[in-house]
Amino acid sequence: MSDVAAAPGSGPSTASSALSGRTALVTGGGSGIGRAVSARLAADGAHVIVLDRDEASARAVAAEVGGEHLVADLGDREAIEALGLGSRVRADILVNNAGLQHVAPLEDFDPDKFALIHRVMLQAPFLLTRALLPGMYDGGWGRIVHVSSAHGHRASAFKSAYVSAKHGLEGLSKVIALEGASKGVTSNTVCPGYVRTPLVEGQVADQATRHGIAEEDVLGDVLLARTAVKRLVEPEEVAGLVAFLCGPGSGSITGSSHLMDGGWTAA
């Protein structure tokens, strides 16, 4: 692959100029929220690098948005280091979105699965940010957005790995914000409730089993039980907030956590 930062701003012809000349790296960009974020940032003029473990998905989304793709398992530190971030691959926008879920009581939770979730959802954002920060500092501009969750603020039973990883991501984002403040780099989290993605759809059967209810009752009785707005968040809504935090007028917004949870945490 050629240097993926060689063609900034070469998105679709319908792109606006809000992020023209910027290069954005989106993890988990092959589906769900990541796909929506990739499309929105490209529409705003950014050159988008879609990073996903699924090559076919990454390649397809990159083609859709006029960008490029990278393939790596973010649970593998050596695979991340092999990407050449900060040297062959440069970006001044980083969206840490990749994630996975596992639902089990604490006493039955597989320690290897717990460690994997933390590697993908907390260690990988650290490693990716660490690699790209020097280039952002050199350019005097950077935007880092972590797709966290309402679970970065609230806990749910049977999700010990996911909840603890998201809480850790909230803290990591604040540290990045403090260190990057004098160098033009911001760091924020976006915290949606349950989003209409394959990850959430995959939880329905697990939650039905854990709670002993029918799958069709999981959405209202479990997932959205504490949410005032009784619908799933759409991926495009999350993408819109990410784009705002990367766009004009966002320079003083840093170290913040932006909830879009339908009122879950208001109660």
C-alpha positions as CSV (number, residue, x, y, z in Angstrom):
1,M,0.0,0.0,0.0
2,S,1.2,3.5,-0.8
3,D,1.5,6.1,1.9
4,V,-2.1,6.5,2.9
5,A,-1.7,10.1,3.9
6,A,-0.6,11.1,0.4
7,A,-4.0,12.4,-0.8
8,P,-5.6,14.5,1.9
9,G,-9.1,15.7,1.2
10,S,-9.6,13.3,-1.7
11,G,-13.1,12.2,-0.6
12,P,-16.2,12.0,-2.6
13,S,-17.1,14.8,-5.0
14,T,-20.0,15.9,-2.8
15,A,-17.7,16.7,0.1
16,S,-18.0,19.9,2.0
17,S,-14.9,21.9,3.0
18,A,-15.2,21.7,6.8
19,L,-12.4,19.1,7.0
20,S,-10.7,19.7,3.7
21,G,-7.0,18.8,3.9
22,R,-7.5,16.7,7.0
23,T,-6.8,12.9,7.2
24,A,-9.0,10.9,9.5
25,L,-8.3,7.3,10.8
26,V,-11.5,5.5,11.9
27,T,-11.1,2.2,13.8
28,G,-13.9,-0.4,13.5
29,G,-14.8,1.6,10.3
30,G,-16.1,-1.4,8.4
31,S,-19.6,-1.4,9.9
32,G,-22.0,0.2,12.3
33,I,-20.9,3.4,13.9
34,G,-17.5,3.3,12.3
35,R,-19.0,3.1,8.8
36,A,-21.3,6.0,9.5
37,V,-18.5,8.1,11.0
38,S,-16.3,7.3,7.9
39,A,-19.1,8.5,5.6
40,R,-19.7,11.7,7.5
41,L,-16.1,12.7,7.8
42,A,-15.6,12.1,4.1
43,A,-18.7,14.1,3.3
44,D,-17.1,16.9,5.4
45,G,-14.0,16.8,3.2
46,A,-11.6,14.6,5.1
47,H,-9.5,11.9,3.5
48,V,-10.6,8.8,5.5
49,I,-8.6,5.7,6.4
50,V,-10.9,2.9,7.4
51,L,-9.2,0.5,9.8
52,D,-10.9,-2.8,10.5
53,R,-10.0,-6.4,11.2
54,D,-12.3,-7.5,8.4
55,E,-10.5,-6.7,5.1
56,A,-13.6,-7.0,2.9
57,S,-15.6,-4.6,5.0
58,A,-12.8,-2.1,5.4
59,R,-12.1,-2.2,1.6
60,A,-15.8,-1.7,0.8
61,V,-16.4,1.2,3.1
62,A,-13.1,2.9,1.9
63,A,-14.4,2.5,-1.7
64,E,-17.7,4.1,-0.7
65,V,-16.1,7.1,0.9
66,G,-13.3,7.6,-1.6
67,G,-10.7,6.8,1.1
68,E,-8.2,4.0,1.8
69,H,-8.2,1.0,4.2
70,L,-6.0,-0.7,6.7
71,V,-6.4,-4.2,8.3
72,A,-5.4,-5.1,11.8
73,D,-6.6,-7.0,14.8
74,L,-6.6,-4.3,17.5
75,G,-6.3,-6.9,20.2
76,D,-2.8,-7.7,18.9
77,R,-0.2,-5.1,19.9
78,E,2.3,-6.3,17.3
79,A,-0.3,-5.9,14.5
80,I,-0.9,-2.3,15.6
81,E,2.8,-1.5,15.6
82,A,3.1,-3.1,12.1
83,L,0.7,-0.5,10.7
84,G,3.5,2.2,10.7
85,L,1.4,4.8,12.4
86,G,3.2,8.1,12.6
87,S,5.6,7.2,9.8
88,R,4.0,5.5,6.8
89,V,0.5,6.3,8.0
90,R,-0.3,9.8,9.3
91,A,-3.6,11.3,10.4
92,D,-4.6,14.4,12.2
93,I,-8.0,13.0,13.2
94,L,-8.3,9.8,15.1
95,V,-11.7,8.2,15.9
96,N,-11.3,5.3,18.4
97,N,-14.5,3.3,17.7
98,A,-13.7,-0.4,17.5
99,G,-15.2,-2.5,20.2
100,L,-16.7,-5.9,21.2
101,Q,-19.0,-7.2,23.9
102,H,-19.3,-10.3,26.1
103,V,-22.1,-10.8,28.6
104,A,-21.6,-13.1,31.6
105,P,-21.8,-13.1,35.4
106,L,-18.5,-12.1,36.9
107,E,-17.9,-15.5,38.4
108,D,-18.3,-17.1,35.0
109,F,-16.5,-14.4,32.9
110,D,-13.7,-15.8,30.9
111,P,-10.5,-14.0,31.9
112,D,-9.1,-14.2,28.4
113,K,-12.2,-12.5,27.0
114,F,-12.0,-9.8,29.7
115,A,-8.4,-9.2,28.7
116,L,-9.2,-9.1,25.0
117,I,-12.0,-6.5,25.5
118,H,-9.5,-4.3,27.4
119,R,-6.9,-4.7,24.7
120,V,-9.2,-3.7,21.9
121,M,-11.2,-1.0,23.8
122,L,-8.6,0.6,26.1
123,Q,-5.0,-0.4,25.2
124,A,-5.5,0.0,21.4
125,P,-6.8,3.6,21.8
126,F,-3.7,4.3,23.9
127,L,-1.4,2.8,21.4
128,L,-3.0,4.5,18.4
129,T,-3.1,7.9,20.1
130,R,0.5,7.5,21.2
131,A,1.7,6.8,17.7
132,L,-0.2,9.6,16.0
133,L,0.2,12.4,18.6
134,P,3.7,13.5,17.5
135,G,2.5,14.2,14.0
136,M,-0.5,16.1,15.4
137,Y,1.8,18.1,17.7
138,D,4.1,18.9,14.8
139,G,1.2,20.2,12.8
140,G,-0.3,22.2,15.7
141,W,-3.7,20.6,15.2
142,G,-5.4,17.3,16.1
143,R,-8.8,15.9,16.9
144,I,-9.2,12.7,18.9
145,V,-12.6,11.3,19.5
146,H,-13.3,8.2,21.4
147,V,-16.6,6.4,20.9
148,S,-17.3,5.5,24.5
149,S,-20.7,4.7,25.8
150,A,-23.3,5.5,28.5
151,H,-21.5,2.6,30.1
152,G,-18.6,4.9,30.6
153,H,-20.8,6.6,33.2
154,R,-23.2,3.8,34.3
155,A,-22.8,0.1,34.9
156,S,-25.0,-2.8,33.8
157,A,-24.9,-6.3,35.2
158,F,-23.0,-9.0,33.4
159,K,-20.8,-6.5,31.5
160,S,-17.7,-6.2,33.7
161,A,-15.2,-6.0,30.9
162,Y,-17.1,-3.6,28.7
163,V,-18.1,-1.2,31.5
164,S,-14.6,-1.1,33.0
165,A,-13.0,-0.6,29.6
166,K,-15.3,2.3,28.8
167,H,-14.7,3.9,32.3
168,G,-11.0,3.6,31.6
169,L,-11.4,5.2,28.1
170,E,-13.1,8.2,29.7
171,G,-10.0,8.7,31.9
172,L,-7.6,8.2,29.1
173,S,-9.3,10.8,27.0
174,K,-9.0,13.4,29.8
175,V,-5.3,12.8,30.2
176,I,-4.8,13.2,26.4
177,A,-6.8,16.4,26.6
178,L,-4.6,17.9,29.3
179,E,-1.4,16.9,27.6
180,G,-2.5,18.1,24.1
181,A,-4.2,21.4,25.2
182,S,-1.2,23.6,24.5
183,K,-0.4,21.9,21.1
184,G,-3.7,22.3,19.3
185,V,-4.9,18.8,20.0
186,T,-8.3,18.0,21.6
187,S,-9.6,14.8,23.0
188,N,-13.3,14.0,23.8
189,T,-15.6,11.1,24.2
190,V,-19.0,10.5,22.6
191,C,-21.2,8.4,24.8
192,P,-24.3,6.9,23.1
193,G,-26.8,4.6,24.7
194,Y,-27.8,1.6,22.7
195,V,-27.1,2.1,19.0
196,R,-28.6,0.2,16.1
197,T,-25.5,-1.9,15.3
198,P,-24.7,-5.5,14.9
199,L,-23.0,-5.4,18.3
200,V,-26.3,-4.4,20.0
201,E,-28.3,-6.8,17.9
202,G,-26.0,-9.6,19.0
203,Q,-26.7,-8.8,22.7
204,V,-30.4,-9.5,22.5
205,A,-30.1,-13.3,22.6
206,D,-27.5,-13.2,25.4
207,Q,-29.7,-10.8,27.5
208,A,-32.8,-12.9,26.9
209,T,-30.9,-15.9,28.3
210,R,-29.5,-14.0,31.3
211,H,-32.8,-12.5,32.3
212,G,-35.0,-15.5,31.4
213,I,-37.2,-13.5,29.0
214,A,-38.2,-13.7,25.4
215,E,-35.9,-12.0,22.9
216,E,-38.7,-9.7,21.7
217,D,-38.9,-8.3,25.3
218,V,-35.2,-7.5,25.7
219,L,-35.3,-4.1,24.0
220,G,-38.0,-2.5,26.1
221,D,-37.6,-4.4,29.3
222,V,-33.8,-4.6,29.5
223,L,-31.8,-2.4,27.1
224,L,-34.1,0.6,27.1
225,A,-35.6,0.1,30.6
226,R,-33.8,3.1,32.0
227,T,-33.9,5.3,28.9
228,A,-36.5,8.1,28.5
229,V,-36.4,8.1,24.7
230,K,-37.6,4.6,23.8
231,R,-35.7,4.0,20.6
232,L,-32.2,3.0,19.6
233,V,-29.7,5.7,18.7
234,E,-29.0,5.7,14.9
235,P,-25.3,5.4,13.8
236,E,-25.6,8.6,11.8
237,E,-26.5,10.5,14.9
238,V,-23.3,9.4,16.6
239,A,-21.4,10.3,13.4
240,G,-22.9,13.8,13.5
241,L,-21.6,14.4,17.0
242,V,-18.2,13.1,16.1
243,A,-18.0,15.4,13.1
244,F,-19.0,18.4,15.2
245,L,-16.1,17.6,17.7
246,C,-13.7,17.6,14.7
247,G,-15.1,20.6,12.9
248,P,-14.9,24.4,13.0
249,G,-15.4,25.9,16.4
250,S,-14.3,22.8,18.3
251,G,-10.9,24.0,19.5
252,S,-12.0,24.8,23.1
253,I,-14.0,21.6,23.5
254,T,-11.7,19.1,25.1
255,G,-11.6,16.7,28.0
256,S,-15.4,16.5,27.7
257,S,-17.8,13.5,27.7
258,H,-20.8,14.0,25.4
259,L,-23.8,11.9,26.3
260,M,-26.4,11.0,23.7
261,D,-28.2,8.3,25.7
262,G,-31.8,9.3,25.4
263,G,-31.9,10.5,29.0
264,W,-30.5,7.3,30.6
265,T,-28.1,9.1,32.8
266,A,-30.4,12.0,33.6
267,A,-32.3,10.0,36.1
